[in-house]
Amino acid sequence: MSENSIRLGKSTYALHHLPTRGQNLFYILFLVLSPVLNASINLFAFEDFRHLSKQGAHHQFDFLNSLSEVSGQLFGAMLVLLGLNLIFALQRRHRRIRDSLLLFGVFSSLYLLLNLITVSYGIFVFKVQSGDLLAISAAIYGSLNIVFLFWYWYFDYPDQIKHLHHPDHPCQIAFPIGRANHHGGWVPNFLDYLYLTIMVSNTLGPPENHSPIGDQVKVVQLIHSTTMLVLLVIFVSRAINTLA
């Protein structure tokens, strides 16, 4: 085994090509769920907006609908191109696959942000009621968790593998199991990142004994917590107030 690779279980990981091709493909497919959820949110929300616009605010609906269509087409085309680029990189085992992953994550995140702004504006303009608002909030909650899970994995996992090869190499996230198995060859899996993401969403902070160490993950967690706070205060509180 060369100095530029490490063996973990039955798999050998090249330090320049982390994570493995199979793991990259899994997280790519998982991340695709976010744009799909956002498209579903748009279909559901704009059908509601169209119905409510008949009571007035036609111009606002036309503007909002045009903005949504243009942004959807633009980001859809970009995501398709990036997806094709990722497929090519996976097949060729291209060393720059993390650059493609980064772009894919950035555009998925931007599409989520634009969709969140558009739907939020429509909710207040057309005074969407509690039932539909809760459904929209739940879908956005799921889409947000998918995107942030991707970023936690993207920034932290390569450092976890490198830490096995070089124990002095710092990780982005300190997991409690990792501390307990410092020399046991443990690395976080999908469930570990899912648990971290859901707990940050639900408590607006890291779960017990999970410590963000790297600057990149700290920034991701700050954005994550702030976004979930906005979702909780603006969306859910409005839904609860309209129940009366």
C-alpha positions in Angstrom: 0.0 0.0 0.0 1.4 3.4 -1.0 1.8 6.4 1.2 -1.0 8.1 -0.6 -3.6 5.5 0.3 -5.1 3.9 3.3 -6.9 0.6 3.9 -10.1 0.6 6.0 -11.7 -2.8 6.4 -11.9 -4.4 2.9 -11.6 -1.0 1.1 -8.6 1.0 0.1 -9.0 4.7 0.0 -6.8 7.0 -2.1 -6.1 10.2 -0.1 -6.4 12.3 -3.3 -9.8 10.8 -4.2 -11.8 10.8 -1.0 -14.5 9.6 -0.5 -14.8 6.5 -2.6 -16.7 6.4 -5.9 -19.6 4.5 -4.4 -19.9 7.0 -1.5 -19.8 9.9 -3.9 -22.6 8.4 -6.0 -24.7 7.7 -2.9 -24.5 11.3 -1.7 -25.0 12.7 -5.2 -28.3 10.7 -5.5 -29.3 11.7 -2.0 -28.6 15.4 -2.8 -30.8 15.2 -5.9 -33.8 14.8 -3.5 -33.4 18.4 -2.5 -34.2 19.9 -6.0 -36.9 17.3 -6.4 -38.5 18.4 -3.1 -38.2 22.0 -4.1 -39.9 21.4 -7.4 -42.7 19.6 -5.5 -43.0 22.5 -3.1 -43.3 24.9 -6.0 -46.0 22.8 -7.7 -48.0 22.5 -4.4 -47.5 26.1 -3.3 -48.1 27.8 -6.6 -51.3 25.9 -7.1 -52.5 27.4 -3.8 -51.2 30.8 -4.8 -53.1 30.6 -8.1 -56.3 29.8 -6.3 -55.8 32.6 -3.8 -54.8 35.1 -6.4 -58.3 34.9 -7.9 -59.4 36.9 -4.9 -57.0 39.7 -5.9 -53.2 40.3 -6.2 -53.1 39.0 -9.8 -50.1 41.0 -10.6 -48.1 39.7 -7.7 -48.9 36.1 -8.8 -47.8 36.7 -12.4 -44.5 38.2 -11.2 -44.0 35.4 -8.7 -44.8 32.8 -11.2 -42.5 34.2 -13.9 -39.7 34.5 -11.3 -40.2 30.9 -10.3 -40.3 29.5 -13.8 -37.2 31.4 -14.9 -35.2 30.4 -11.8 -36.4 26.8 -12.1 -35.4 26.5 -15.7 -32.0 28.1 -15.1 -31.1 26.0 -12.0 -32.6 22.9 -13.6 -30.3 23.3 -16.6 -27.3 23.9 -14.4 -28.0 20.9 -12.2 -28.4 18.7 -15.3 -25.1 19.8 -16.7 -23.4 19.4 -13.4 -25.0 15.9 -13.0 -23.7 14.8 -16.4 -20.3 16.2 -15.4 -20.4 14.2 -12.1 -21.4 11.0 -14.0 -18.4 11.4 -16.3 -16.1 12.0 -13.4 -17.4 9.0 -11.6 -16.9 6.7 -14.6 -13.4 8.1 -15.4 -12.5 8.2 -11.7 -11.5 11.8 -12.3 -9.4 13.3 -9.5 -11.3 16.6 -9.6 -14.6 15.0 -8.7 -14.8 17.0 -5.5 -14.8 20.2 -7.6 -17.9 18.9 -9.4 -19.5 17.8 -6.0 -18.8 21.3 -4.7 -20.6 23.0 -7.6 -23.5 20.5 -7.4 -23.9 21.3 -3.7 -23.6 25.1 -4.3 -26.3 25.1 -7.0 -28.6 22.9 -5.0 -28.2 25.2 -2.1 -28.8 28.3 -4.2 -31.9 26.7 -5.7 -33.2 25.9 -2.2 -32.5 29.5 -1.0 -34.3 31.1 -4.0 -37.2 28.7 -3.6 -37.4 29.5 0.1 -37.5 33.3 -0.6 -40.1 32.9 -3.4 -42.4 30.7 -1.4 -42.1 32.8 1.7 -43.0 35.9 -0.2 -46.0 34.2 -1.7 -47.2 32.9 1.7 -47.4 36.4 3.1 -48.8 38.0 -0.1 -51.6 35.5 -0.5 -52.1 34.8 3.2 -51.7 31.0 3.0 -53.6 29.2 5.7 -52.4 26.7 8.3 -52.9 23.4 6.7 -51.1 24.2 3.4 -48.5 26.2 5.3 -47.6 23.3 7.5 -47.2 21.0 4.5 -44.9 23.5 2.8 -42.9 23.9 6.0 -42.5 20.2 6.4 -41.2 19.8 2.8 -38.8 22.7 3.2 -37.6 21.2 6.5 -36.8 18.0 4.6 -35.0 19.8 1.8 -32.9 21.8 4.2 -31.8 18.7 6.1 -30.7 17.0 2.8 -28.6 20.0 1.8 -27.0 20.5 5.1 -26.3 16.8 5.6 -24.4 16.9 2.3 -22.3 19.8 3.4 -21.4 18.2 6.8 -20.3 15.0 4.9 -18.5 16.9 2.2 -16.3 18.9 4.5 -15.8 16.4 7.3 -15.5 12.9 5.7 -12.2 13.3 3.9 -10.6 14.6 7.0 -11.9 11.6 9.0 -10.2 9.2 6.6 -7.0 11.2 6.6 -7.1 11.2 10.4 -6.9 7.4 10.3 -3.7 7.7 8.3 -2.3 10.7 10.2 -3.7 10.8 13.7 -2.5 14.4 14.1 -4.6 15.5 11.2 -7.6 17.4 12.6 -11.2 16.5 11.7 -13.9 19.0 11.0 -16.3 17.3 13.5 -15.5 15.4 16.7 -17.9 12.5 17.1 -18.3 10.8 20.5 -17.7 7.4 19.1 -14.6 8.6 17.3 -13.1 9.8 20.6 -13.9 6.4 22.2 -12.4 4.5 19.3 -9.4 6.8 18.7 -7.3 3.9 17.3 -10.1 1.6 16.3 -10.5 2.5 12.6 -13.9 4.1 13.1 -15.3 6.7 10.6 -18.7 8.3 10.6 -21.3 6.8 8.2 -24.5 8.2 6.7 -26.5 7.6 9.9 -24.0 9.6 12.0 -24.3 12.6 9.7 -28.1 12.3 9.5 -28.3 12.2 13.3 -26.1 15.3 13.5 -28.1 17.2 10.9 -31.5 16.4 12.4 -30.4 17.3 15.9 -29.0 20.6 14.8 -32.3 21.3 13.0 -34.4 20.4 16.0 -32.3 22.0 18.8 -30.6 24.8 16.8 -27.3 23.5 18.0 -25.0 20.4 17.9 -26.1 17.3 19.8 -24.4 16.4 23.0 -20.7 15.4 22.6 -20.6 16.4 18.9 -18.2 19.3 18.5 -17.7 21.3 15.3 -13.9 21.9 15.2 -13.1 23.1 11.6 -14.0 26.6 10.5 -15.9 25.2 7.4 -18.3 23.1 9.5 -18.7 26.0 12.0 -19.9 28.2 9.2 -22.2 25.5 7.9 -23.7 25.0 11.3 -24.2 28.7 11.9 -26.1 29.0 8.6 -28.0 25.8 9.3 -29.1 26.9 12.8 -30.0 30.4 11.6 -32.0 29.1 8.6 -33.9 26.7 10.8 -34.7 29.5 13.3 -36.1 31.5 10.5 -38.2 28.6 9.3 -39.5 28.0 12.8 -40.4 31.6 13.6 -41.8 32.7 10.3 -43.4 29.6 8.9 -44.5 27.5 11.8 -45.5 30.3 14.1 -47.7 31.8 11.3 -49.3 28.4 10.7 -50.1 28.0 14.4 -51.5 31.5 14.5 -53.9 30.8 11.6 -55.3 27.7 13.4 -57.6 30.0 15.5 
